[in-house]
Structures are given as structure tokens and as C-alpha cells.
């Protein structure tokens, strides 16, 4: 029930934040209406970082405690993170065309490392399909998730370490959104969208985790069923081989 | 409004995509719950052996 309420609150918050960003905040003096794309773009990028950070931490949790609930958190977070990374890239491209004059530039470190981040976590999700053994799959995924997480700080600091088209950090630069003279509607639109998206992320994480646990239960039940059938078959075969005279017991065991 | 097509494309895909993913997730969850046996619905792994079984 609480999760359902969270879902409705998140939905209302996203719609309100989108309405505010689209219709209430004035157009930027230099960038015009394209500036409005920044609100969902920055919020998506923040949630991509958060998701993959959670995937890495959950991977550590699995390796440390061998508890499959950590693996369920990891896969949930990775899937949601892939979606938000794709949104961040798409929003960035839609903003870049009118402002930079191009959708994409491979020479830009932020763009390229973000594309790499997306590829790494799509690979993470694909890797999980290679094994039916939950423990082996969780271990492999945890290692890949930890290695891929190295790209998160590289993406974030790429705008500081290297020169490119992409502007510097939005939140960490005191001369931008945190500057006292920053126009309040812009600040509210950005912070509001970040909060609304974070609420939505929380709801998605809860639901995706529930799904992952249910899937793990189905998988376990299927494995158990296979083992029981295999044992019954082996027992029936063994009985038939060792005491072919006692056909009644063998038939019973085979059942 | 200048660049309105880009703004609509950005918001449409991001907000619409978020909604579609949420909807798909709810449907996947409902299907998984239907598929579950009654004893699995309470998710015993979350309460008992920590899912290590």
C-alpha cells in the first residue's frame, strides 16, 4: 500500500515538474527553449550514477555475504540505470542539436564515456543471461558491475579532466545552480525534476526488486522440480537395473 | 517557442519512456505473481534463509 502511494506521489511529482519546466519557467536568454531539456537530462544523469553506484555496492554485498537479495538489488538497479542513461543521452542529444549545432561528437570525453557506460551495463545485463546457476551468475555480475563502476567517476570528472564541448558540472560548480544570484525558477525547475525523478526511481527500484525476488523464487522452484524428477528417474532406473524381479517397487519409485 | 520540436522529442521520450517502463514493470510483476504458487507469494526467502537456498 505504501509503495502504491509512493507511485502516485512520484507520478504527480514528475507531471508537476515537467509542467513547471515546460510552461512556467521562462526561456533562457542564450539557449532559448532548448534549456528546458536540461531538467530531465540532468535528473536522468544523476539517477544513472545512483543506479550504477547501487549496483556496485550490491555486488560488494553479494561477494561479502552471499545473500541473493543483494543480487536482486544489483540487477534491478542496473536495469533501471540503463534506462536512465539512455534518457540522459537522448535528452543531451536533443539539447545539443540546437545549442551546439550537432547531436553528437565522439571527440567529447563526457559523451563518449557516457556511451561507454551504457554499453558496459547493457553488457552486464546480457552477461546475466549466460548462466542458470544463481550463485555463479551473481558472482560474475558483481565482478563486472564493480569493474564497470570505474567508469562512473570518469564520466563525472571527464568535463574537468579533459576539454570538450560539454559544459562543467551543474551542481558542484558554485557559480552555477548553487550561486545565490541564480534565478529561482531555474533552480526550482532543476531541483524539482531531480527530486521527482528520484522518487520515481525509488518506486521503480521497489517494484523491480519485488519482481527479481519472484523470478528467483520461480527459478528455484523450477530447479527443485528438475532435481526431483531427475532423482526419481535415476532411482527408477537403478531399481530396474538392480532388482528387475521386483517390478512393483521399481514402478513405484519411477512415479 | 523556438526549438519546440527538440523539447517535445526530449520530454516525450523521457517522460513517455518512464511511463512505459513503469507500466511494463507493473505488468511483469502481476504476471510473476500470478505464476507464483501461494507459498511463494509471501516471499519466504526474504524472511527465512536469506535467499541462499
Interface residues (C-beta under 8 A of the other chain):
Chain A: X7 X14 X18 X22 X27 X32 X33 X34 X36 X37 X40 X41 X44 X65 X66 X67 X68 X69 X72 X83 X86 X87 X90 X91 X94 X95 X97 X98 X200 X203 X204 X207 X208 X210 X211 X213 X214 X215 X216 X217 X218 X220 X221
Chain B: X1 X2 X3 X4 X6 X7 X9 X10 X11 X13 X14 X15 X17 X18 X21 X22 X25 X26 X28 X29 X32 X33 X35 X36 X37 X40 X43 X45 X46 X50 X51 X52 X53
